[in-house]
Amino acid sequence: MHALPRVAHEHHDVLVPHVDALVAIADSIGTAPAAEVADRLDAELRFITGQLVPHMERAEQTLYPELERLMQNRHSMTPMRREHELLRALIAELGKLRSQPMEFGVQLRLRRILYRMHAILKTHLAEEDAYIGVLDHNLSPEEGDELARAMAHATSDPL
């Protein structure tokens, strides 16, 4: 396997369990003890802000411009960027809600955000895999290695 698909696969292997945890947390809201839900939510928020957001930023800086160049903007990366913007807004809202008491209305809003983030991220990561394939088949091994190095350094802490 070339470097870029390998690095992307390694990142996604780390991201997917956290994405799936969003559904588990949403399902537990209102049934599990509030302190347990809060602890799990806090842990995922730390992961999201410390790992997922830097991953998104690096993809925007490295992968998306190269894809736009290769596809001559015919299939712009605008939808992927919009999903990142939406995710950032949901993350911000999640952070704000986290500081509020777990009243019924807050619980409903938290569930909605977590389910929405899960759906967006599952689709987004699958699309990203497809785009990695496009890059892998259209770049030289050296160009692919350069993008892989850039993505591998997406965060200060390894994924």
Phi and psi in radians as a Rosetta constraint file:
Dihedral C 1 N 2 CA 2 C 2 CIRCULARHARMONIC -1.181 0.35
Dihedral N 2 CA 2 C 2 N 3 CIRCULARHARMONIC 2.871 0.35
Dihedral C 2 N 3 CA 3 C 3 CIRCULARHARMONIC -1.090 0.35
Dihedral N 3 CA 3 C 3 N 4 CIRCULARHARMONIC -0.782 0.35
Dihedral C 3 N 4 CA 4 C 4 CIRCULARHARMONIC -1.119 0.35
Dihedral N 4 CA 4 C 4 N 5 CIRCULARHARMONIC -0.877 0.35
Dihedral C 4 N 5 CA 5 C 5 CIRCULARHARMONIC -1.084 0.35
Dihedral N 5 CA 5 C 5 N 6 CIRCULARHARMONIC -0.603 0.35
Dihedral C 5 N 6 CA 6 C 6 CIRCULARHARMONIC -1.116 0.35
Dihedral N 6 CA 6 C 6 N 7 CIRCULARHARMONIC -0.828 0.35
Dihedral C 6 N 7 CA 7 C 7 CIRCULARHARMONIC -1.117 0.35
Dihedral N 7 CA 7 C 7 N 8 CIRCULARHARMONIC -0.765 0.35
Dihedral C 7 N 8 CA 8 C 8 CIRCULARHARMONIC -1.072 0.35
Dihedral N 8 CA 8 C 8 N 9 CIRCULARHARMONIC -0.746 0.35
Dihedral C 8 N 9 CA 9 C 9 CIRCULARHARMONIC -1.095 0.35
Dihedral N 9 CA 9 C 9 N 10 CIRCULARHARMONIC -0.755 0.35
Dihedral C 9 N 10 CA 10 C 10 CIRCULARHARMONIC -1.074 0.35
Dihedral N 10 CA 10 C 10 N 11 CIRCULARHARMONIC -0.749 0.35
Dihedral C 10 N 11 CA 11 C 11 CIRCULARHARMONIC -1.096 0.35
Dihedral N 11 CA 11 C 11 N 12 CIRCULARHARMONIC -0.809 0.35
Dihedral C 11 N 12 CA 12 C 12 CIRCULARHARMONIC -1.162 0.35
Dihedral N 12 CA 12 C 12 N 13 CIRCULARHARMONIC -0.580 0.35
Dihedral C 12 N 13 CA 13 C 13 CIRCULARHARMONIC -1.070 0.35
Dihedral N 13 CA 13 C 13 N 14 CIRCULARHARMONIC -0.544 0.35
Dihedral C 13 N 14 CA 14 C 14 CIRCULARHARMONIC -1.430 0.35
Dihedral N 14 CA 14 C 14 N 15 CIRCULARHARMONIC -0.693 0.35
Dihedral C 14 N 15 CA 15 C 15 CIRCULARHARMONIC -1.227 0.35
Dihedral N 15 CA 15 C 15 N 16 CIRCULARHARMONIC -0.737 0.35
Dihedral C 15 N 16 CA 16 C 16 CIRCULARHARMONIC -1.011 0.35
Dihedral N 16 CA 16 C 16 N 17 CIRCULARHARMONIC -0.774 0.35
Dihedral C 16 N 17 CA 17 C 17 CIRCULARHARMONIC -1.055 0.35
Dihedral N 17 CA 17 C 17 N 18 CIRCULARHARMONIC -0.587 0.35
Dihedral C 17 N 18 CA 18 C 18 CIRCULARHARMONIC -1.273 0.35
Dihedral N 18 CA 18 C 18 N 19 CIRCULARHARMONIC -0.645 0.35
Dihedral C 18 N 19 CA 19 C 19 CIRCULARHARMONIC -1.093 0.35
Dihedral N 19 CA 19 C 19 N 20 CIRCULARHARMONIC -0.785 0.35
Dihedral C 19 N 20 CA 20 C 20 CIRCULARHARMONIC -1.158 0.35
Dihedral N 20 CA 20 C 20 N 21 CIRCULARHARMONIC -0.507 0.35
Dihedral C 20 N 21 CA 21 C 21 CIRCULARHARMONIC -1.128 0.35
Dihedral N 21 CA 21 C 21 N 22 CIRCULARHARMONIC -0.452 0.35
Dihedral C 21 N 22 CA 22 C 22 CIRCULARHARMONIC -1.057 0.35
Dihedral N 22 CA 22 C 22 N 23 CIRCULARHARMONIC -0.713 0.35
Dihedral C 22 N 23 CA 23 C 23 CIRCULARHARMONIC -1.171 0.35
Dihedral N 23 CA 23 C 23 N 24 CIRCULARHARMONIC -0.753 0.35
Dihedral C 23 N 24 CA 24 C 24 CIRCULARHARMONIC -1.067 0.35
Dihedral N 24 CA 24 C 24 N 25 CIRCULARHARMONIC -0.710 0.35
Dihedral C 24 N 25 CA 25 C 25 CIRCULARHARMONIC -1.160 0.35
Dihedral N 25 CA 25 C 25 N 26 CIRCULARHARMONIC -0.807 0.35
Dihedral C 25 N 26 CA 26 C 26 CIRCULARHARMONIC -1.010 0.35
Dihedral N 26 CA 26 C 26 N 27 CIRCULARHARMONIC -0.757 0.35
Dihedral C 26 N 27 CA 27 C 27 CIRCULARHARMONIC -1.107 0.35
Dihedral N 27 CA 27 C 27 N 28 CIRCULARHARMONIC -0.505 0.35
Dihedral C 27 N 28 CA 28 C 28 CIRCULARHARMONIC -1.492 0.35
Dihedral N 28 CA 28 C 28 N 29 CIRCULARHARMONIC -0.256 0.35
Dihedral C 28 N 29 CA 29 C 29 CIRCULARHARMONIC -1.117 0.35
Dihedral N 29 CA 29 C 29 N 30 CIRCULARHARMONIC 2.198 0.35
Dihedral C 29 N 30 CA 30 C 30 CIRCULARHARMONIC 1.602 0.35
Dihedral N 30 CA 30 C 30 N 31 CIRCULARHARMONIC -0.228 0.35
Dihedral C 30 N 31 CA 31 C 31 CIRCULARHARMONIC -2.033 0.35
Dihedral N 31 CA 31 C 31 N 32 CIRCULARHARMONIC -0.662 0.35
Dihedral C 31 N 32 CA 32 C 32 CIRCULARHARMONIC -1.513 0.35
Dihedral N 32 CA 32 C 32 N 33 CIRCULARHARMONIC 2.780 0.35
Dihedral C 32 N 33 CA 33 C 33 CIRCULARHARMONIC -0.985 0.35
Dihedral N 33 CA 33 C 33 N 34 CIRCULARHARMONIC 2.417 0.35
Dihedral C 33 N 34 CA 34 C 34 CIRCULARHARMONIC -0.991 0.35
Dihedral N 34 CA 34 C 34 N 35 CIRCULARHARMONIC -0.663 0.35
Dihedral C 34 N 35 CA 35 C 35 CIRCULARHARMONIC -1.127 0.35
Dihedral N 35 CA 35 C 35 N 36 CIRCULARHARMONIC -0.677 0.35
Dihedral C 35 N 36 CA 36 C 36 CIRCULARHARMONIC -1.143 0.35
Dihedral N 36 CA 36 C 36 N 37 CIRCULARHARMONIC -0.780 0.35
Dihedral C 36 N 37 CA 37 C 37 CIRCULARHARMONIC -1.069 0.35
Dihedral N 37 CA 37 C 37 N 38 CIRCULARHARMONIC -0.773 0.35
Dihedral C 37 N 38 CA 38 C 38 CIRCULARHARMONIC -1.068 0.35
Dihedral N 38 CA 38 C 38 N 39 CIRCULARHARMONIC -0.752 0.35
Dihedral C 38 N 39 CA 39 C 39 CIRCULARHARMONIC -1.091 0.35
Dihedral N 39 CA 39 C 39 N 40 CIRCULARHARMONIC -0.778 0.35
Dihedral C 39 N 40 CA 40 C 40 CIRCULARHARMONIC -1.156 0.35
Dihedral N 40 CA 40 C 40 N 41 CIRCULARHARMONIC -0.705 0.35
Dihedral C 40 N 41 CA 41 C 41 CIRCULARHARMONIC -1.124 0.35
Dihedral N 41 CA 41 C 41 N 42 CIRCULARHARMONIC -0.752 0.35
Dihedral C 41 N 42 CA 42 C 42 CIRCULARHARMONIC -1.049 0.35
Dihedral N 42 CA 42 C 42 N 43 CIRCULARHARMONIC -0.749 0.35
Dihedral C 42 N 43 CA 43 C 43 CIRCULARHARMONIC -1.080 0.35
Dihedral N 43 CA 43 C 43 N 44 CIRCULARHARMONIC -0.752 0.35
Dihedral C 43 N 44 CA 44 C 44 CIRCULARHARMONIC -1.215 0.35
Dihedral N 44 CA 44 C 44 N 45 CIRCULARHARMONIC -0.639 0.35
Dihedral C 44 N 45 CA 45 C 45 CIRCULARHARMONIC -1.097 0.35
Dihedral N 45 CA 45 C 45 N 46 CIRCULARHARMONIC -0.678 0.35
Dihedral C 45 N 46 CA 46 C 46 CIRCULARHARMONIC -1.091 0.35
Dihedral N 46 CA 46 C 46 N 47 CIRCULARHARMONIC -0.757 0.35
Dihedral C 46 N 47 CA 47 C 47 CIRCULARHARMONIC -1.111 0.35
Dihedral N 47 CA 47 C 47 N 48 CIRCULARHARMONIC -0.795 0.35
Dihedral C 47 N 48 CA 48 C 48 CIRCULARHARMONIC -1.040 0.35
Dihedral N 48 CA 48 C 48 N 49 CIRCULARHARMONIC -0.856 0.35
Dihedral C 48 N 49 CA 49 C 49 CIRCULARHARMONIC -1.307 0.35
Dihedral N 49 CA 49 C 49 N 50 CIRCULARHARMONIC -0.535 0.35
Dihedral C 49 N 50 CA 50 C 50 CIRCULARHARMONIC -1.550 0.35
Dihedral N 50 CA 50 C 50 N 51 CIRCULARHARMONIC -0.416 0.35
Dihedral C 50 N 51 CA 51 C 51 CIRCULARHARMONIC -2.188 0.35
Dihedral N 51 CA 51 C 51 N 52 CIRCULARHARMONIC -0.887 0.35
Dihedral C 51 N 52 CA 52 C 52 CIRCULARHARMONIC -1.178 0.35
Dihedral N 52 CA 52 C 52 N 53 CIRCULARHARMONIC -0.845 0.35
Dihedral C 52 N 53 CA 53 C 53 CIRCULARHARMONIC -1.073 0.35
Dihedral N 53 CA 53 C 53 N 54 CIRCULARHARMONIC -0.800 0.35
Dihedral C 53 N 54 CA 54 C 54 CIRCULARHARMONIC -1.059 0.35
Dihedral N 54 CA 54 C 54 N 55 CIRCULARHARMONIC -0.602 0.35
Dihedral C 54 N 55 CA 55 C 55 CIRCULARHARMONIC -1.087 0.35
Dihedral N 55 CA 55 C 55 N 56 CIRCULARHARMONIC -0.778 0.35
Dihedral C 55 N 56 CA 56 C 56 CIRCULARHARMONIC -1.083 0.35
Dihedral N 56 CA 56 C 56 N 57 CIRCULARHARMONIC -0.778 0.35
Dihedral C 56 N 57 CA 57 C 57 CIRCULARHARMONIC -1.083 0.35
Dihedral N 57 CA 57 C 57 N 58 CIRCULARHARMONIC -0.738 0.35
Dihedral C 57 N 58 CA 58 C 58 CIRCULARHARMONIC -1.167 0.35
Dihedral N 58 CA 58 C 58 N 59 CIRCULARHARMONIC -0.673 0.35
Dihedral C 58 N 59 CA 59 C 59 CIRCULARHARMONIC -1.072 0.35
Dihedral N 59 CA 59 C 59 N 60 CIRCULARHARMONIC -0.731 0.35
Dihedral C 59 N 60 CA 60 C 60 CIRCULARHARMONIC -1.108 0.35
Dihedral N 60 CA 60 C 60 N 61 CIRCULARHARMONIC -0.611 0.35
Dihedral C 60 N 61 CA 61 C 61 CIRCULARHARMONIC -1.440 0.35
Dihedral N 61 CA 61 C 61 N 62 CIRCULARHARMONIC -0.521 0.35
Dihedral C 61 N 62 CA 62 C 62 CIRCULARHARMONIC -1.988 0.35
Dihedral N 62 CA 62 C 62 N 63 CIRCULARHARMONIC -0.972 0.35
Dihedral C 62 N 63 CA 63 C 63 CIRCULARHARMONIC -1.289 0.35
Dihedral N 63 CA 63 C 63 N 64 CIRCULARHARMONIC -0.825 0.35
Dihedral C 63 N 64 CA 64 C 64 CIRCULARHARMONIC -1.085 0.35
Dihedral N 64 CA 64 C 64 N 65 CIRCULARHARMONIC -0.781 0.35
Dihedral C 64 N 65 CA 65 C 65 CIRCULARHARMONIC -1.057 0.35
Dihedral N 65 CA 65 C 65 N 66 CIRCULARHARMONIC -0.659 0.35
Dihedral C 65 N 66 CA 66 C 66 CIRCULARHARMONIC -1.194 0.35
Dihedral N 66 CA 66 C 66 N 67 CIRCULARHARMONIC -0.686 0.35
Dihedral C 66 N 67 CA 67 C 67 CIRCULARHARMONIC -1.133 0.35
Dihedral N 67 CA 67 C 67 N 68 CIRCULARHARMONIC -0.732 0.35
Dihedral C 67 N 68 CA 68 C 68 CIRCULARHARMONIC -1.108 0.35
Dihedral N 68 CA 68 C 68 N 69 CIRCULARHARMONIC -0.668 0.35
Dihedral C 68 N 69 CA 69 C 69 CIRCULARHARMONIC -1.113 0.35
Dihedral N 69 CA 69 C 69 N 70 CIRCULARHARMONIC -0.828 0.35
Dihedral C 69 N 70 CA 70 C 70 CIRCULARHARMONIC -1.105 0.35
Dihedral N 70 CA 70 C 70 N 71 CIRCULARHARMONIC -0.682 0.35
Dihedral C 70 N 71 CA 71 C 71 CIRCULARHARMONIC -1.646 0.35
Dihedral N 71 CA 71 C 71 N 72 CIRCULARHARMONIC 0.133 0.35
Dihedral C 71 N 72 CA 72 C 72 CIRCULARHARMONIC 0.863 0.35
Dihedral N 72 CA 72 C 72 N 73 CIRCULARHARMONIC 0.689 0.35
Dihedral C 72 N 73 CA 73 C 73 CIRCULARHARMONIC 1.035 0.35
Dihedral N 73 CA 73 C 73 N 74 CIRCULARHARMONIC 0.192 0.35
Dihedral C 73 N 74 CA 74 C 74 CIRCULARHARMONIC -1.140 0.35
Dihedral N 74 CA 74 C 74 N 75 CIRCULARHARMONIC -0.654 0.35
Dihedral C 74 N 75 CA 75 C 75 CIRCULARHARMONIC -2.112 0.35
Dihedral N 75 CA 75 C 75 N 76 CIRCULARHARMONIC 1.259 0.35
Dihedral C 75 N 76 CA 76 C 76 CIRCULARHARMONIC -0.939 0.35
Dihedral N 76 CA 76 C 76 N 77 CIRCULARHARMONIC 2.685 0.35
Dihedral C 76 N 77 CA 77 C 77 CIRCULARHARMONIC -1.478 0.35
Dihedral N 77 CA 77 C 77 N 78 CIRCULARHARMONIC 0.160 0.35
Dihedral C 77 N 78 CA 78 C 78 CIRCULARHARMONIC -0.941 0.35
Dihedral N 78 CA 78 C 78 N 79 CIRCULARHARMONIC -0.768 0.35
Dihedral C 78 N 79 CA 79 C 79 CIRCULARHARMONIC -1.075 0.35
Dihedral N 79 CA 79 C 79 N 80 CIRCULARHARMONIC -0.645 0.35
Dihedral C 79 N 80 CA 80 C 80 CIRCULARHARMONIC -1.196 0.35
Dihedral N 80 CA 80 C 80 N 81 CIRCULARHARMONIC -0.711 0.35
Dihedral C 80 N 81 CA 81 C 81 CIRCULARHARMONIC -1.128 0.35
Dihedral N 81 CA 81 C 81 N 82 CIRCULARHARMONIC -0.691 0.35
Dihedral C 81 N 82 CA 82 C 82 CIRCULARHARMONIC -1.086 0.35
Dihedral N 82 CA 82 C 82 N 83 CIRCULARHARMONIC -0.683 0.35
Dihedral C 82 N 83 CA 83 C 83 CIRCULARHARMONIC -1.101 0.35
Dihedral N 83 CA 83 C 83 N 84 CIRCULARHARMONIC -0.677 0.35
Dihedral C 83 N 84 CA 84 C 84 CIRCULARHARMONIC -1.083 0.35
Dihedral N 84 CA 84 C 84 N 85 CIRCULARHARMONIC -0.758 0.35
Dihedral C 84 N 85 CA 85 C 85 CIRCULARHARMONIC -1.068 0.35
Dihedral N 85 CA 85 C 85 N 86 CIRCULARHARMONIC -0.770 0.35
Dihedral C 85 N 86 CA 86 C 86 CIRCULARHARMONIC -1.093 0.35
Dihedral N 86 CA 86 C 86 N 87 CIRCULARHARMONIC -0.750 0.35
Dihedral C 86 N 87 CA 87 C 87 CIRCULARHARMONIC -1.085 0.35
Dihedral N 87 CA 87 C 87 N 88 CIRCULARHARMONIC -0.726 0.35
Dihedral C 87 N 88 CA 88 C 88 CIRCULARHARMONIC -1.059 0.35
Dihedral N 88 CA 88 C 88 N 89 CIRCULARHARMONIC -0.723 0.35
Dihedral C 88 N 89 CA 89 C 89 CIRCULARHARMONIC -1.132 0.35
Dihedral N 89 CA 89 C 89 N 90 CIRCULARHARMONIC -0.732 0.35
Dihedral C 89 N 90 CA 90 C 90 CIRCULARHARMONIC -1.150 0.35
Dihedral N 90 CA 90 C 90 N 91 CIRCULARHARMONIC -0.689 0.35
Dihedral C 90 N 91 CA 91 C 91 CIRCULARHARMONIC -1.100 0.35
Dihedral N 91 CA 91 C 91 N 92 CIRCULARHARMONIC -0.752 0.35
Dihedral C 91 N 92 CA 92 C 92 CIRCULARHARMONIC -1.099 0.35
Dihedral N 92 CA 92 C 92 N 93 CIRCULARHARMONIC -0.767 0.35
Dihedral C 92 N 93 CA 93 C 93 CIRCULARHARMONIC -1.130 0.35
Dihedral N 93 CA 93 C 93 N 94 CIRCULARHARMONIC -0.698 0.35
Dihedral C 93 N 94 CA 94 C 94 CIRCULARHARMONIC -1.047 0.35
Dihedral N 94 CA 94 C 94 N 95 CIRCULARHARMONIC -0.762 0.35
Dihedral C 94 N 95 CA 95 C 95 CIRCULARHARMONIC -1.078 0.35
Dihedral N 95 CA 95 C 95 N 96 CIRCULARHARMONIC -0.721 0.35
Dihedral C 95 N 96 CA 96 C 96 CIRCULARHARMONIC -1.145 0.35
Dihedral N 96 CA 96 C 96 N 97 CIRCULARHARMONIC -0.770 0.35
Dihedral C 96 N 97 CA 97 C 97 CIRCULARHARMONIC -1.145 0.35
Dihedral N 97 CA 97 C 97 N 98 CIRCULARHARMONIC -0.560 0.35
Dihedral C 97 N 98 CA 98 C 98 CIRCULARHARMONIC -1.044 0.35
Dihedral N 98 CA 98 C 98 N 99 CIRCULARHARMONIC -0.514 0.35
Dihedral C 98 N 99 CA 99 C 99 CIRCULARHARMONIC -1.466 0.35
Dihedral N 99 CA 99 C 99 N 100 CIRCULARHARMONIC -0.063 0.35
Dihedral C 99 N 100 CA 100 C 100 CIRCULARHARMONIC -1.685 0.35
Dihedral N 100 CA 100 C 100 N 101 CIRCULARHARMONIC 2.713 0.35
Dihedral C 100 N 101 CA 101 C 101 CIRCULARHARMONIC -1.065 0.35
Dihedral N 101 CA 101 C 101 N 102 CIRCULARHARMONIC 2.574 0.35
Dihedral C 101 N 102 CA 102 C 102 CIRCULARHARMONIC -1.372 0.35
Dihedral N 102 CA 102 C 102 N 103 CIRCULARHARMONIC 1.036 0.35
Dihedral C 102 N 103 CA 103 C 103 CIRCULARHARMONIC -1.362 0.35
Dihedral N 103 CA 103 C 103 N 104 CIRCULARHARMONIC 2.930 0.35
Dihedral C 103 N 104 CA 104 C 104 CIRCULARHARMONIC -0.956 0.35
Dihedral N 104 CA 104 C 104 N 105 CIRCULARHARMONIC -0.821 0.35
Dihedral C 104 N 105 CA 105 C 105 CIRCULARHARMONIC -1.090 0.35
Dihedral N 105 CA 105 C 105 N 106 CIRCULARHARMONIC -0.697 0.35
Dihedral C 105 N 106 CA 106 C 106 CIRCULARHARMONIC -1.146 0.35
Dihedral N 106 CA 106 C 106 N 107 CIRCULARHARMONIC -0.723 0.35
Dihedral C 106 N 107 CA 107 C 107 CIRCULARHARMONIC -1.025 0.35
Dihedral N 107 CA 107 C 107 N 108 CIRCULARHARMONIC -0.784 0.35
Dihedral C 107 N 108 CA 108 C 108 CIRCULARHARMONIC -1.097 0.35
Dihedral N 108 CA 108 C 108 N 109 CIRCULARHARMONIC -0.764 0.35
Dihedral C 108 N 109 CA 109 C 109 CIRCULARHARMONIC -1.136 0.35
Dihedral N 109 CA 109 C 109 N 110 CIRCULARHARMONIC -0.723 0.35
Dihedral C 109 N 110 CA 110 C 110 CIRCULARHARMONIC -1.058 0.35
Dihedral N 110 CA 110 C 110 N 111 CIRCULARHARMONIC -0.818 0.35
Dihedral C 110 N 111 CA 111 C 111 CIRCULARHARMONIC -1.002 0.35
Dihedral N 111 CA 111 C 111 N 112 CIRCULARHARMONIC -0.835 0.35
Dihedral C 111 N 112 CA 112 C 112 CIRCULARHARMONIC -1.036 0.35
Dihedral N 112 CA 112 C 112 N 113 CIRCULARHARMONIC -0.791 0.35
Dihedral C 112 N 113 CA 113 C 113 CIRCULARHARMONIC -1.111 0.35
Dihedral N 113 CA 113 C 113 N 114 CIRCULARHARMONIC -0.812 0.35
Dihedral C 113 N 114 CA 114 C 114 CIRCULARHARMONIC -1.115 0.35
Dihedral N 114 CA 114 C 114 N 115 CIRCULARHARMONIC -0.757 0.35
Dihedral C 114 N 115 CA 115 C 115 CIRCULARHARMONIC -1.128 0.35
Dihedral N 115 CA 115 C 115 N 116 CIRCULARHARMONIC -0.708 0.35
Dihedral C 115 N 116 CA 116 C 116 CIRCULARHARMONIC -1.144 0.35
Dihedral N 116 CA 116 C 116 N 117 CIRCULARHARMONIC -0.791 0.35
Dihedral C 116 N 117 CA 117 C 117 CIRCULARHARMONIC -1.029 0.35
Dihedral N 117 CA 117 C 117 N 118 CIRCULARHARMONIC -0.748 0.35
Dihedral C 117 N 118 CA 118 C 118 CIRCULARHARMONIC -1.027 0.35
Dihedral N 118 CA 118 C 118 N 119 CIRCULARHARMONIC -0.862 0.35
Dihedral C 118 N 119 CA 119 C 119 CIRCULARHARMONIC -1.079 0.35
Dihedral N 119 CA 119 C 119 N 120 CIRCULARHARMONIC -0.786 0.35
Dihedral C 119 N 120 CA 120 C 120 CIRCULARHARMONIC -1.106 0.35
Dihedral N 120 CA 120 C 120 N 121 CIRCULARHARMONIC -0.820 0.35
Dihedral C 120 N 121 CA 121 C 121 CIRCULARHARMONIC -1.159 0.35
Dihedral N 121 CA 121 C 121 N 122 CIRCULARHARMONIC -0.702 0.35
Dihedral C 121 N 122 CA 122 C 122 CIRCULARHARMONIC -1.049 0.35
Dihedral N 122 CA 122 C 122 N 123 CIRCULARHARMONIC -0.822 0.35
Dihedral C 122 N 123 CA 123 C 123 CIRCULARHARMONIC -1.162 0.35
Dihedral N 123 CA 123 C 123 N 124 CIRCULARHARMONIC -0.765 0.35
Dihedral C 123 N 124 CA 124 C 124 CIRCULARHARMONIC -1.072 0.35
Dihedral N 124 CA 124 C 124 N 125 CIRCULARHARMONIC -0.787 0.35
Dihedral C 124 N 125 CA 125 C 125 CIRCULARHARMONIC -1.154 0.35
Dihedral N 125 CA 125 C 125 N 126 CIRCULARHARMONIC -0.632 0.35
Dihedral C 125 N 126 CA 126 C 126 CIRCULARHARMONIC -1.142 0.35
Dihedral N 126 CA 126 C 126 N 127 CIRCULARHARMONIC -0.726 0.35
Dihedral C 126 N 127 CA 127 C 127 CIRCULARHARMONIC -1.146 0.35
Dihedral N 127 CA 127 C 127 N 128 CIRCULARHARMONIC -0.693 0.35
Dihedral C 127 N 128 CA 128 C 128 CIRCULARHARMONIC -1.055 0.35
Dihedral N 128 CA 128 C 128 N 129 CIRCULARHARMONIC -0.704 0.35
Dihedral C 128 N 129 CA 129 C 129 CIRCULARHARMONIC -1.018 0.35
Dihedral N 129 CA 129 C 129 N 130 CIRCULARHARMONIC -0.740 0.35
Dihedral C 129 N 130 CA 130 C 130 CIRCULARHARMONIC -1.115 0.35
Dihedral N 130 CA 130 C 130 N 131 CIRCULARHARMONIC -0.741 0.35
Dihedral C 130 N 131 CA 131 C 131 CIRCULARHARMONIC -1.158 0.35
Dihedral N 131 CA 131 C 131 N 132 CIRCULARHARMONIC -0.607 0.35
Dihedral C 131 N 132 CA 132 C 132 CIRCULARHARMONIC -1.061 0.35
Dihedral N 132 CA 132 C 132 N 133 CIRCULARHARMONIC -0.687 0.35
Dihedral C 132 N 133 CA 133 C 133 CIRCULARHARMONIC -1.069 0.35
Dihedral N 133 CA 133 C 133 N 134 CIRCULARHARMONIC -0.712 0.35
Dihedral C 133 N 134 CA 134 C 134 CIRCULARHARMONIC -1.058 0.35
Dihedral N 134 CA 134 C 134 N 135 CIRCULARHARMONIC -0.819 0.35
Dihedral C 134 N 135 CA 135 C 135 CIRCULARHARMONIC -1.093 0.35
Dihedral N 135 CA 135 C 135 N 136 CIRCULARHARMONIC -0.796 0.35
Dihedral C 135 N 136 CA 136 C 136 CIRCULARHARMONIC -1.058 0.35
Dihedral N 136 CA 136 C 136 N 137 CIRCULARHARMONIC -0.610 0.35
Dihedral C 136 N 137 CA 137 C 137 CIRCULARHARMONIC -1.490 0.35
Dihedral N 137 CA 137 C 137 N 138 CIRCULARHARMONIC -0.186 0.35
Dihedral C 137 N 138 CA 138 C 138 CIRCULARHARMONIC -2.078 0.35
Dihedral N 138 CA 138 C 138 N 139 CIRCULARHARMONIC -0.022 0.35
Dihedral C 138 N 139 CA 139 C 139 CIRCULARHARMONIC -1.948 0.35
Dihedral N 139 CA 139 C 139 N 140 CIRCULARHARMONIC 2.714 0.35
Dihedral C 139 N 140 CA 140 C 140 CIRCULARHARMONIC -1.221 0.35
Dihedral N 140 CA 140 C 140 N 141 CIRCULARHARMONIC 2.792 0.35
Dihedral C 140 N 141 CA 141 C 141 CIRCULARHARMONIC -0.985 0.35
Dihedral N 141 CA 141 C 141 N 142 CIRCULARHARMONIC -0.628 0.35
Dihedral C 141 N 142 CA 142 C 142 CIRCULARHARMONIC -1.169 0.35
Dihedral N 142 CA 142 C 142 N 143 CIRCULARHARMONIC -0.734 0.35
Dihedral C 142 N 143 CA 143 C 143 CIRCULARHARMONIC -1.140 0.35
Dihedral N 143 CA 143 C 143 N 144 CIRCULARHARMONIC -0.724 0.35
Dihedral C 143 N 144 CA 144 C 144 CIRCULARHARMONIC -1.100 0.35
Dihedral N 144 CA 144 C 144 N 145 CIRCULARHARMONIC -0.710 0.35
Dihedral C 144 N 145 CA 145 C 145 CIRCULARHARMONIC -1.103 0.35
Dihedral N 145 CA 145 C 145 N 146 CIRCULARHARMONIC -0.676 0.35
Dihedral C 145 N 146 CA 146 C 146 CIRCULARHARMONIC -1.121 0.35
Dihedral N 146 CA 146 C 146 N 147 CIRCULARHARMONIC -0.772 0.35
Dihedral C 146 N 147 CA 147 C 147 CIRCULARHARMONIC -1.138 0.35
Dihedral N 147 CA 147 C 147 N 148 CIRCULARHARMONIC -0.675 0.35
Dihedral C 147 N 148 CA 148 C 148 CIRCULARHARMONIC -1.084 0.35
Dihedral N 148 CA 148 C 148 N 149 CIRCULARHARMONIC -0.747 0.35
Dihedral C 148 N 149 CA 149 C 149 CIRCULARHARMONIC -1.090 0.35
Dihedral N 149 CA 149 C 149 N 150 CIRCULARHARMONIC -0.725 0.35
Dihedral C 149 N 150 CA 150 C 150 CIRCULARHARMONIC -1.116 0.35
Dihedral N 150 CA 150 C 150 N 151 CIRCULARHARMONIC -0.721 0.35
Dihedral C 150 N 151 CA 151 C 151 CIRCULARHARMONIC -1.261 0.35
Dihedral N 151 CA 151 C 151 N 152 CIRCULARHARMONIC -0.584 0.35
Dihedral C 151 N 152 CA 152 C 152 CIRCULARHARMONIC -1.139 0.35
Dihedral N 152 CA 152 C 152 N 153 CIRCULARHARMONIC -0.424 0.35
Dihedral C 152 N 153 CA 153 C 153 CIRCULARHARMONIC -1.778 0.35
Dihedral N 153 CA 153 C 153 N 154 CIRCULARHARMONIC 0.478 0.35
Dihedral C 153 N 154 CA 154 C 154 CIRCULARHARMONIC -1.147 0.35
Dihedral N 154 CA 154 C 154 N 155 CIRCULARHARMONIC -0.462 0.35
Dihedral C 154 N 155 CA 155 C 155 CIRCULARHARMONIC -2.330 0.35
Dihedral N 155 CA 155 C 155 N 156 CIRCULARHARMONIC 2.784 0.35
Dihedral C 155 N 156 CA 156 C 156 CIRCULARHARMONIC -1.284 0.35
Dihedral N 156 CA 156 C 156 N 157 CIRCULARHARMONIC -0.502 0.35
Dihedral C 156 N 157 CA 157 C 157 CIRCULARHARMONIC -1.737 0.35
Dihedral N 157 CA 157 C 157 N 158 CIRCULARHARMONIC 2.366 0.35
Dihedral C 157 N 158 CA 158 C 158 CIRCULARHARMONIC -1.113 0.35
Dihedral N 158 CA 158 C 158 N 159 CIRCULARHARMONIC 2.510 0.35
